[in-house]
């Protein structure tokens, strides 16, 4: 099973530890708020807004090396705009993995 990692961030940073830490700090700051907003919009059946929230979250999914997670999030973003919620559980699993990873 795919796990979050810093491979892409390290590749982008060119081994600049300060840059890596700054990116990680930004993710840790923004991710919980973006997830909270997504969950609120989803619960309120504001699927277009929730889809827009997914779009923002996808960047963090990508930065944390979750290629399959990114594919799932992209598909869910599109399907949610049409009211299709079948990928919700899979998306929440991705969010939970990231939450656990960032909590370390």
Secondary structure, 3 states (H helix, E strand, C coil): CCCCCCHHHHHHHCCCHHHHHHHHHHHHHHHHHHHHHHHHHHHCCCHHHHHHHHHHHHHHHHHCCCHHHHHHHHHHHHHHHCCCCCCHHHHHHHHHHHHHHHCC
